[in-house]
Amino acid sequence: MPYKSDSHRKHLIRYHIILVVKYRKKLFLNEAICICVKELMKKIESTADFTIEEMELDTDHLHLMVM
């Protein structure tokens, strides 16, 4: 696994983030919505200072493995 290095430290921090739809509605049954959410997350990743290692959608929540 690649470590991130700064001027005086080396680290590897990974987060498992779960984003839940309000009231656990089955929002991600529609394929068009799934594609849109994945594209939006990739766009956010490109502008922010993190990397999405894995992303999975279930019927009512989104799993992200972020580094």
KELO-572727 format. One line per 2 residues: number of its first residue (from 1); their letters; for each residue x, y, z of C-alpha. Coordinates in nm, 2 decimals, decimal comma, padded with zeros to 4 digits, always signed. Example, Ala and Ser with C-alpha at 12.3 -4.5 7.8 and 13.67 -1.06 7.14 Angstrom:
2
1) as) +01,23 -00,45 +00,78 | +01,37 -00,11 +00,71 $
//
This chain:
67
1) mp) +00,00 +00,00 +00,00 | +00,13 +00,35 -00,08 $
3) yk) +00,21 +00,56 +00,22 | +00,16 +00,94 +00,21 $
5) sd) +00,47 +01,13 +00,30 | +00,51 +01,49 +00,42 $
7) sh) +00,82 +01,67 +00,52 | +00,87 +01,48 +00,85 $
9) rk) +00,62 +01,20 +00,86 | +00,48 +00,90 +00,68 $
11) hl) +00,13 +00,78 +00,72 | -00,15 +00,56 +00,58 $
13) ir) -00,50 +00,64 +00,71 | -00,81 +00,47 +00,56 $
15) yh) -01,17 +00,55 +00,65 | -01,48 +00,34 +00,59 $
17) ii) -01,77 +00,58 +00,55 | -02,13 +00,48 +00,52 $
19) lv) -02,38 +00,75 +00,39 | -02,74 +00,66 +00,46 $
21) vk) -03,05 +00,78 +00,27 | -03,29 +00,97 +00,49 $
23) yr) -03,56 +00,74 +00,64 | -03,37 +00,45 +00,48 $
25) kk) -03,58 +00,49 +00,16 | -03,48 +00,25 -00,12 $
27) lf) -03,34 +00,52 -00,34 | -03,06 +00,32 -00,52 $
29) ln) -03,29 +00,07 -00,69 | -03,29 +00,31 -00,99 $
31) ea) -02,98 +00,25 -01,21 | -02,97 +00,61 -01,33 $
33) ic) -02,95 +00,74 -00,98 | -02,67 +00,50 -00,90 $
35) ic) -02,47 +00,62 -01,20 | -02,53 +00,98 -01,11 $
37) vk) -02,42 +00,94 -00,75 | -02,10 +00,76 -00,85 $
39) el) -02,02 +01,03 -01,10 | -02,08 +01,30 -00,84 $
41) mk) -01,86 +01,12 -00,59 | -01,58 +01,09 -00,85 $
43) ki) -01,61 +01,47 -00,92 | -01,59 +01,55 -00,55 $
45) es) -01,28 +01,33 -00,53 | -01,11 +01,51 -00,81 $
47) ta) -01,15 +01,85 -00,64 | -01,08 +01,73 -00,28 $
49) df) -00,78 +01,60 -00,10 | -00,88 +01,23 -00,07 $
51) ti) -00,89 +00,92 -00,28 | -01,18 +00,68 -00,31 $
53) ee) -01,04 +00,33 -00,31 | -01,38 +00,15 -00,32 $
55) me) -01,74 +00,26 -00,36 | -02,04 +00,04 -00,34 $
57) ld) -02,41 +00,12 -00,34 | -02,68 -00,08 -00,16 $
59) td) -03,05 -00,01 -00,18 | -03,05 +00,25 +00,09 $
61) hl) -02,68 +00,34 +00,16 | -02,34 +00,41 +00,01 $
63) hl) -02,02 +00,26 +00,13 | -01,69 +00,44 +00,07 $
65) mv) -01,34 +00,33 +00,15 | -01,14 +00,66 +00,15 $
67) m) -00,77 +00,72 +00,18 $
//
